[in-house]
């Protein structure tokens, strides 16, 4: 199947410039240099696999379950904070618990920030302009004069430029970051993202070119843009091609650990600098206690330390 896509020059956005001192990519680069780590731990709190000391609360109603989830995530943050630059809460697991869950999400994000971590919200939002503006307001705009909920978030570019501009505007105003879905780690990605265009390129490579274009006005002092891309570590050849197509974009690389990818699979993602890619691991870290008899916090910390060391070594920096 081939798809006809308008050329990039016909779809350019008026992006403006980013205010000095607010650039997410610069904050990221400084965190990576300080920690000697490119690891991000995903917070995916599933009620059915929480540690036994917390699992009993999951059946006592949403409020109790949300409290248990919050304590679990804060415990993980404490355990992994020496070894990671950021945490990545998956908003769906909190949203499933209703208003109590959303309060827990906000509390966890604030707690992670209080111990010096960046927060990358895995929300994968994307909609028409007015709705996209609401999403950007919810997650990337300051709350009542304070900080935004997250330093950066994941978003989908598949609805086109009008759905992207509100997120870019938030980055421009507040120094936030965005990681657009480009080539994801799930097996079903081939159903859409690998479709061939009229010029022979897969669709995801066209999206990569768009992300590069959108990110150019957001390049900071460290040579990286605040506009990044999600590229699955489970597709190593795609990681190399994505790096070539988006030389200034931080790549967010899910799939290491439970999904089967290894740090060696993503080594080529770091050729633009030590902070030019982030490896995310979720289940393999936060549920590491299920593989041994360690305390759940100790197990998570040990696995985060191991992965961070391996990723730093293969990055070549």
Secondary structure as GFF3:
##gff-version 3
##sequence-region A 1 317
A	DSSP	beta_strand	2	3	.	.	.	ID=ss1
A	DSSP	three_ten_helix	8	11	.	.	.	ID=ss2
A	DSSP	alpha_helix	24	35	.	.	.	ID=ss3
A	DSSP	beta_strand	39	43	.	.	.	ID=ss4
A	DSSP	three_ten_helix	47	49	.	.	.	ID=ss5
A	DSSP	alpha_helix	52	55	.	.	.	ID=ss6
A	DSSP	three_ten_helix	56	59	.	.	.	ID=ss7
A	DSSP	alpha_helix	62	80	.	.	.	ID=ss8
A	DSSP	beta_strand	86	89	.	.	.	ID=ss9
A	DSSP	alpha_helix	91	95	.	.	.	ID=ss10
A	DSSP	alpha_helix	98	114	.	.	.	ID=ss11
A	DSSP	beta_strand	118	125	.	.	.	ID=ss12
A	DSSP	alpha_helix	129	140	.	.	.	ID=ss13
A	DSSP	beta_strand	152	155	.	.	.	ID=ss14
A	DSSP	alpha_helix	161	174	.	.	.	ID=ss15
A	DSSP	beta_strand	177	183	.	.	.	ID=ss16
A	DSSP	three_ten_helix	187	191	.	.	.	ID=ss17
A	DSSP	beta_strand	196	197	.	.	.	ID=ss18
A	DSSP	alpha_helix	203	215	.	.	.	ID=ss19
A	DSSP	three_ten_helix	216	218	.	.	.	ID=ss20
A	DSSP	beta_strand	225	231	.	.	.	ID=ss21
A	DSSP	alpha_helix	236	245	.	.	.	ID=ss22
A	DSSP	beta_strand	249	253	.	.	.	ID=ss23
A	DSSP	three_ten_helix	263	270	.	.	.	ID=ss24
A	DSSP	beta_strand	277	281	.	.	.	ID=ss25
A	DSSP	alpha_helix	283	286	.	.	.	ID=ss26
A	DSSP	three_ten_helix	288	291	.	.	.	ID=ss27
A	DSSP	alpha_helix	296	315	.	.	.	ID=ss28
###
